C-alpha cells in the first residue's frame, strides 16, 4: 500500500451503505473530517478498520485517517477514502503507518525504528508477533524522536498489518 493520511476534526458520523439494498446495516460508517483550512475528507469505516488503542471516536474528536493512495476511489467531492487505520489525537503519542524496509526505515524516509527487547510487536488482534517486522506494513506508536534525518525512535508499540 501507498499510505497517505488526513488529520482533522470529526464533523459527522453516519451509517454508510455499501449496497443499494443494505439499508445502512450499521456495520459501515462514514466519518466526515475537516481540517483547520476547511478541507473535507469522508472516510469509509469498515469492520476491518484498525482503531489505534481501540478507542471510540465521536463527533468533535480530532483524528488521523490513514488510507491507501493507490486504492480506487470515486471521483467525487469531498474525496472519499477507505480508512485502513484511524488514530484519535493524543498529546502524548504519535502514530505512523507505513511500509518499513529491512533497516526499519519508513517508505517515505521520515522515521527509523530502534527496537529493543521490551518493544511490544503485536498483530492487529493483540497477539504477539514472532517474526521480523522488517519489510512489512506497520502501525508505529511512539512519543519522542531524534532530530536526525530520518528521525529515530524507540516505539512504545508496533502493530503488524498482515
SEMISE-598133 format. One record per residue: residue in one letter; z, y, x of N, C-alpha, C in turn; residue number from 0. Coordinates in steps of 0.02 Angstrom, whole numbers. Last residue first. Example, Ala and Ser with C-alpha at 12.3 -4.5 7.8 and 13.67 -1.06 7.14 Angstrom:
<rs>
  gulo    n_pz    n_py    n_px   ca_pz   ca_py   ca_px    c_pz    c_py    c_px  vexza
     s     354    -112     642     357     -53     684     394       2     645      1
     a     390    -284     660     390    -225     615     390    -165     660      0
</rs>
This chain:
<rs>
  gulo    n_pz    n_py    n_px   ca_pz   ca_py   ca_px    c_pz    c_py    c_px  vexza
     x     433    -371     -55     393    -432     -46     331    -428     -89    161
     x     511    -252      29     469    -259     -30     424    -319     -18    160
     x     674    -252      86     607    -277     100     570    -284      34    159
     x     782    -123     121     761    -170      69     688    -188      83    158
     x     916     -79     221     844     -88     220     829    -140     165    157
     x    1045      41     249    1021     -19     214     945     -19     217    156
     x    1073     141     336    1130     110     301    1109      44     270    155
     x     980     145     493     988     150     420    1051     117     394    154
     x     976     245     620    1005     179     607    1021     179     532    153
     x     827     333     666     887     325     625     911     253     628    152
     x     724     461     734     751     393     736     815     391     696    151
     x     567     543     715     640     544     706     664     472     707    150
     x     439     512     840     465     514     771     541     519     771    149
     x     520     651     894     460     633     856     438     565     881    148
     x     696     694     870     637     674     909     577     663     863    147
     x     816     720     818     766     773     811     703     757     850    146
     x     880     577     726     874     618     787     822     672     773    145
     x     963     575     566     909     558     612     915     600     675    144
     x    1067     509     435    1054     554     490     997     529     533    143
     x    1052     418     325    1081     484     316    1064     532     373    142
     x     951     299     228     983     324     289    1012     393     276    141
     x     858     165     177     909     213     154     950     234     214    140
     x     696     112     153     747     126     204     794     180     177    139
     x     599     -13     100     637      44      73     694      54     122    138
     x     446     -71     175     519     -67     171     542      -6     132    137
     x     324    -185     213     339    -126     172     413    -127     158    136
     x     310    -244     383     323    -253     312     333    -185     278    135
     x     319    -254     523     255    -263     489     263    -277     414    134
     x     488    -312     531     429    -282     563     366    -300     525    133
     x     597    -379     485     570    -326     441     507    -293     470    132
     x     602    -556     499     596    -492     534     568    -440     485    131
     x     709    -647     384     653    -638     430     656    -571     465    130
     x     810    -650     289     822    -682     353     768    -670     405    129
     x     892    -548     178     825    -564     204     835    -590     275    128
     x    1008    -578      47     994    -566     117     923    -587     135    127
     x     981    -508    -118     995    -564     -73     976    -546      -1    126
     x     937    -408    -200    1003    -401    -170    1022    -458    -123    125
     x     808    -411    -243     858    -439    -289     928    -438    -260    124
     x     735    -365    -136     743    -321    -194     797    -345    -242    123
     x     829    -418       9     772    -423     -37     785    -376     -95    122
     x     896    -329     152     900    -365      88     832    -371      55    121
     x     993    -303     283     922    -309     268     918    -356     208    120
     x    1121    -200     343    1101    -248     292    1026    -245     280    119
     x    1167    -187     508    1121    -158     459    1102    -210     407    118
     x    1238    -246     606    1275    -228     546    1230    -197     492    117
     x    1156    -261     714    1175    -323     678    1214    -308     614    116
     x    1038    -126     694    1090    -162     731    1112    -221     688    115
     x     884     -38     713     927     -84     675     980    -113     722    114
     x     811     101     706     851      69     758     901      25     721    113
     x     651     152     654     714     120     637     746      89     698    112
     x     571     306     647     579     244     684     648     216     669    111
     x     459     409     557     526     380     562     524     314     600    110
     x     327     457     553     382     505     549     452     476     560    109
     x     210     383     545     235     402     611     294     449     610    108
     x     165     326     430     148     396     440     175     424     506    107
     x     220     198     443     148     206     445     126     278     457    106
     x     367     198     548     333     204     483     259     217     493    105
     x     411      77     666     391     147     655     352     149     590    104
     x     444     -49     716     483     -20     661     473      56     655    103
     x     352    -105     795     404     -66     829     451     -32     779    102
     x     264    -158     704     301    -205     746     357    -171     785    101
     x     284     -38     566     247     -81     612     292    -126     654    100
     x     312     -20     394     339     -11     461     307     -62     507     99
     x     258      65     255     245       7     296     271      24     366     98
     x     387     145     155     325     143     194     317      75     225     97
     x     501     256      97     465     195      78     399     196     114     96
     x     659     323     124     590     320     149     561     254     127     95
     x     787     430      74     752     367      62     681     374      88     94
     x     949     491     120     877     499     115     847     431     104     93
     x    1112     550      66    1065     499      90     992     520      79     92
     x    1199     643      13    1221     606      72    1172     553      96     91
     x    1150     698    -102    1157     742     -44    1174     705      19     90
     x    1023     615    -191    1094     616    -171    1098     658    -108     89
     x     906     587    -320     929     628    -263    1004     624    -255     88
     x     852     424    -351     886     482    -378     915     521    -319     87
     x     699     348    -330     763     363    -297     791     427    -329     86
     x     591     214    -366     619     278    -388     687     287    -354     85
     x     441     131    -325     512     142    -310     531     210    -337     84
     x     322     131    -394     342      69    -360     417      72    -347     83
     x     253     198    -537     307     204    -489     324     136    -460     82
     x      91     240    -562     137     184    -572     190     187    -518     81
     x      53     407    -615      57     355    -563     106     301    -583     80
     x     -46     534    -672      -2     479    -695      -5     423    -643     79
     x     -62     711    -677     -76     646    -647     -24     595    -668     78
     x     -67     791    -842     -45     786    -772     -60     717    -744     77
     x    -236     748    -831    -184     795    -811    -129     793    -862     76
     x    -330     606    -770    -301     648    -823    -254     699    -792     75
     x    -398     476    -730    -416     544    -712    -395     591    -769     74
     x    -283     345    -690    -327     379    -738    -339     452    -717     73
     x    -297     257    -535    -259     300    -580    -307     333    -629     72
     x    -281     117    -427    -321     155    -476    -276     196    -522     71
     x    -194     142    -272    -200     108    -337    -243     150    -384     70
     x    -173     214    -159    -236     177    -163    -246     142    -230     69
     x     -46     265    -167    -101     313    -174    -169     278    -178     68
     x      84     199    -249      29     178    -205     -30     224    -217     67
     x     237     297    -248     181     262    -281     128     245    -230     66
     x     400     351    -282     353     327    -231     300     285    -266     65
     x     487     490    -339     448     431    -359     399     414    -303     64
     x     642     557    -336     581     550    -297     548     485    -318     63
     x     732     669    -446     712     603    -421     651     609    -375     62
     x     862     746    -526     810     756    -477     796     687    -445     61
     x     897     745    -702     907     719    -635     848     736    -590     60
     x     850     784    -826     888     833    -786     900     810    -715     59
     x     867     631    -909     834     696    -908     880     745    -871     58
     x     923     499    -797     920     533    -861     885     600    -853     57
     x     936     338    -726     908     406    -722     905     435    -792     56
     x    1052     235    -653    1023     254    -717    1000     326    -712     55
     x    1024     144    -500    1052     199    -539    1017     207    -605     54
     x    1009      50    -395    1009      28    -466    1040      80    -512     53
     x     986      96    -270    1057      91    -291    1063      72    -365     52
     x     825     135    -322     872     133    -266     943     139    -293     51
     x     736      35    -427     777      95    -427     828      89    -371     50
     x     575     -29    -433     639     -34    -399     674      33    -400     49
     x     488     -92    -570     500     -32    -529     570     -38    -499     48
     x     468    -197    -658     474    -212    -587     484    -152    -542     47
     x     451    -139    -784     510    -181    -772     521    -197    -698     46
     x     392      29    -741     383     -40    -764     447     -80    -753     45
     x     355     189    -774     410     148    -750     403      79    -782     44
     x     241     304    -727     249     246    -770     302     202    -737     43
     x     265     475    -710     275     410    -679     283     356    -732     42
     x     174     621    -707     202     570    -750     206     505    -712     41
     x     204     778    -633     178     710    -624     212     666    -676     40
     x     173     951    -612     200     896    -653     164     831    -635     39
     x     224    1101    -533     178    1044    -535     212     987    -573     38
     x     319    1199    -516     292    1189    -583     240    1134    -588     37
     x     383    1209    -398     324    1252    -407     292    1244    -476     36
     x     480    1112    -405     501    1182    -406     443    1231    -417     35
     x     409     981    -512     439    1007    -451     454    1081    -457     34
     x     442     870    -645     414     934    -624     449     958    -561     33
     x     400     721    -728     438     751    -673     403     815    -652     32
     x     419     610    -855     384     672    -838     428     709    -788     31
     x     412     441    -860     454     495    -836     409     554    -821     30
     x     396     317    -975     358     370    -943     407     425    -925     29
     x     426     140    -975     446     209    -988     398     256    -952     28
     x     426     -20   -1048     393      27   -1004     414      97   -1024     27
     x     498     -83   -1145     500    -112   -1077     468     -66   -1026     26
     x     478     -30   -1269     538      -9   -1233     542     -38   -1163     25
     x     365     -49   -1347     416    -102   -1347     479     -83   -1309     24
     x     262      32   -1413     318      58   -1373     376      11   -1369     23
     x     163     -42   -1478     210      -3   -1518     271      20   -1478     22
     x      60    -126   -1437     126    -134   -1406     180     -97   -1446     21
     x     -72    -118   -1469     -28    -149   -1518      43    -157   -1494     20
     x    -127     -58   -1354    -128     -22   -1417     -81     -52   -1469     19
     x     -21     -71   -1210     -74     -97   -1252     -71     -61   -1319     18
     x      81      -3   -1155      28     -23   -1109     -31     -54   -1146     17
     x     174     138   -1202     139      78   -1224      84      61   -1175     16
     x     329     200   -1163     259     200   -1143     227     135   -1163     15
     x     459     311   -1213     430     244   -1211     356     250   -1196     14
     x     511     445   -1102     487     418   -1166     464     346   -1157     13
     x     591     583   -1039     586     511   -1033     565     484   -1101     12
     x     570     739    -955     565     699   -1016     560     625    -998     11
     x     598     793    -833     595     838    -891     596     800    -957     10
     x     675     771    -684     651     734    -742     656     779    -803      9
     x     619     867    -547     670     858    -600     638     820    -658      8
     x     548     791    -398     558     843    -448     612     824    -498      7
     x     431     730    -282     501     744    -297     505     801    -348      6
     x     325     599    -241     330     663    -276     403     671    -296      5
     x     234     509    -114     292     522    -156     286     591    -188      4
     x     141     364     -60     149     436     -66     209     447    -112      3
     x      87     224      31     139     257      -8     136     332      -2      2
     x     -25     115      16     -25     180      48      24     223       9      1
     x       0     -59      42       0       0       0       0      62      44      0
</rs>
